[in-house]
Amino acid sequence: MHLYLRETICLLILILLSIVFAGLHSSPPRISRPPIAKPFFNENSVVIDFYKGQMSSMIEQASLTDVSFIMYYAPWDAESQIIRNEFEIVAEYYHKQIFFAAINCWHPGSECRAQYSKIQSYPVLVVYPSKGPGVQYKGINTAPYIIRYLDGFLNPIRRISTTKDLSNLLLESESVFVGFIDFNGLSTSPGYREFYKTAIKTLEKDPNRDTIFAIVTDKQTSIREFNIEQFPSGCLYLWNESLIYPNDKLWTSVNIIKWIDTSLHKVITWLQPPGIKSLTLAPYLHDGPVLFLFTPRNPYFKKNFNYNLIREIALEYYNCDDDIWPKGLVQLLKIKRRNINPNNYDKKINECINLLSKINDNNDDDDYQQNILPIQKWINDSCCSKIFMNKCLSCESTGSMINDVCKIKKNYQICSKNDVFNIINNENNINKHYCCDDYHNDNIKNHQNTVNNKKLKISMLPNENDTKSAIQIEKYKIKENCQRLIVGDNYYRTKLTDESLLNNDKLNIELTASACSTNRSLAFIAVDSLHYYHFAEGLGIDILKMKDKTSVIIIDSLQESQYQLSKNLTRNTLVKFLNNYSNGLLKRTLRSDSSRRYARDFKSSKKCSNNNNSNSMNICIPELTTDTFLPTILDNNKNVIVFYHSPYCAFCSAISYVYLTVAHYLSSMNNLYFVRIDGDNNDLPWEYSMNRYPSILFFPAKRKEDSTVYPFSLPITISNLLNFILQNLNNDLRIEALIHVCHKGAGVSPINCILKIRHLCIDTIQSLLIKHRKLLRYKLTNNLITKKRINYIKLDFIRDIHLILNSVNDLSNNDKYNLLINKFSNYYSNLKSIESNKNTIIVKDEL
């Protein structure tokens, strides 16, 4: 009975423990509280920072402006921290036209985090018009490129009225899409809104506005100048043809964008890789050889001299049928290139500096800053902002007795939908809507005094201060162009003229290369060398040290070859370069890792010492480059072992230990040289290139043509690599190598190691005696006498080594080891002197 009772109690205890255990593990996980939100931007910044993630307040404020540019960021994100400074530069440039705000969309519990919980990467930059969806910026995250993007958003369409205007646009861009609208007003002009939407939406794929959108608003002009009789209609003008938008397709922005994407083709294009793994370059390299122009691109300017020069040559290259339209573009580009005067550019810069110095906008900027500061405080610091931003949710959730913020009188009407930003700017409401007794009353009074003392500016139509008048708009446009010119000149002064024109080189080389003469025609691509210099370095070009930071290179992926223009870029040098390439006269350019900036700036510049300490465990292996490879391995006085590796080869790191260990054993040999080379980043002549890593090659002294590759089927171990090297050495060098190995100990017993050397000595003596008997058969000559003498010296030397080893049981003894090494040193010096005398005798005989 007691036994059953005891078992029942134990069973109940086990059940209770299991229930408690399950309850503990089924409870929700404990999550630490998020850190307190802190401002991401400076409080004096023109960017309004919603660092607590107040999404609804940001939307309310942005809806009051025509255009707003929003940065969704995460405060811990490195890219967000980098772009923060660039975003502020853009805001300083455009703050009078665009509302700039940043919102912390990562902070847990915030409105922005709840609404946009699936943002994969930060930051996200979006520009919003007053009506309609936003357009995300997907270009280069630097201030100049963002400013160019915003300029394309603010001025999405160009108005033209003649074919000459169209020709000027085609000189500026590779493609122009013209919309023909019978414009009588926004509400009575069918097709205009869709055309405007198309120009805005294309900025997501084309943030630099490389395809220009233009419009003809007059029906008679469309018929007279462009032969267009249907409205609305569109025409895409390219370098060799014009394509009319199909009549059977609906005139919608989605259809227009798809049609433009499928119809677009260019002779040259600016390429902007996204900075992550992508297939941006692959389609061009797969189709055939590609000519890359690495040159600085100034986003503030719409024209680029080097780009237009390549475009001029590319038009000639692709104009197989000698069409009139491409020929006309080439002639216009030539005229424009020759008429550029650098002196006029400098003169215009000085005029703009003088003009801007006379314009005083400090008062407007001060007023803007005075308005920004109280708004920043209202957004994030005041206790009342919590109620406004959260729409009184804190009062409903916590109750009036818990939080002091919610102790509010009913007649204050705090829970009505009031705009926090307008409250502080309204003198009548400034006291009515302040809810908290403990708020900074001094700041309220100071701001109220500022509002009372502030003189309001008014604008009347007859007055010259009317900002909407034609005169003021024209003045503003001149000022804006001058500001852009000066800022762009400070960013980078691009090349303005052709050196051949400055040198009065009137001889123009004719372009004989043509896309029609080959099945694999060249593609032409331009890349900004200021931003993508690492691409050029990957091709072995130190672009930032080249003249004008410009270089031209042809890459043929099928032939695994590249050809670089060695001279400065001019029309003549470029044409000659293309002609030589089409005729197969160019010499392959070899990349070298030493041209990379990181190789000079970050890699150790310490060189290996020639004096290796045999007792030291440190070993230094020289790293070869394309420039140093051939001089090193073709040195006839040295046996060279080369280790081919790659930074992308994981197995190479494991093999490095084996290679370093063997190099340590044989480091005291003066005639044996261990080196390594990065085969992926250093191009070599085809006969010295390897198609797999790791690889080990042995180049024997005086017999470089007998180089040997370590067998790929054989595992790379210390013993196997040692045997591979010993097999490829001469007998005397093999004996010396074994002496070094026995001295340092390589896992073999000292007696067996010495016994192996003695057997090798006997075999060497036998082979030398056989050679001696053969020499006795020939008639004596100076050359034969020298050979006999060398053979006698070798016999005598090997015999001495064998006799010394008879009395040695362990080569770890430094005395015996040093004795043997000194004998080897004297032996090599004797052979060297005989060899030099032999060469002298041969020269005398020839004379």
NORTA-V235535 format. One line per field, one symbol per residue. phi: phi as a letter, one per 30 degrees, with the letter a starting at -180 (. if undefined). A space follows every 50 residues. Layout:
BEGIN
phi=???
END
This chain:
BEGIN
phi=.dddddddddddddddddddddddddddddcddddddbdccdddddddcc dcidddddddddddcdbbbcccbbdddddddddedddddddddcddcbdc bbbdccediddddddbdcddbcdccbccddbjddbddbcddbeedddddd ddddbdbccbbbddddddddddbdbbccccbddbkddccdjddddddddd dddddbdchdcdcbbcccddddddcbhcbcbdbbbcccdbabccddddcd dbddddddddddcdabdabdcbedjbdacddedddddldbccccadccdd ccbbdddddddddddddcdddhddddddddddddddddddbedddddddd dddddddddccddddddddddddddedddccddddddddchidddddcjd dccddddbddddhddddcceddddccddcdcdcdccdcdddddddddddd ddddddccbceddddddcdddddddddddddddddddddddadddcacdd dddhdddcdddcdbdddbdbddccbcbdddccddddddcicdddcddhhb abbcccdddhbbbcddcddbddddddddddddcicdcedcdbdddddddd dcddcdcdddcdddddddbccdcdbedcddeddcdddbdccccdbbdccd dddddedddddddddcddddcbbcbbbdddcbdbeedcdccabdbbbccd dibddcdbceeddcddbddddddddddccdddddddddddddddibicde dddddddddddddddddddddddddddcddbddddddddddddddddddd ddddddcccbddddddddddddddddddddddddddddddddddddd
END
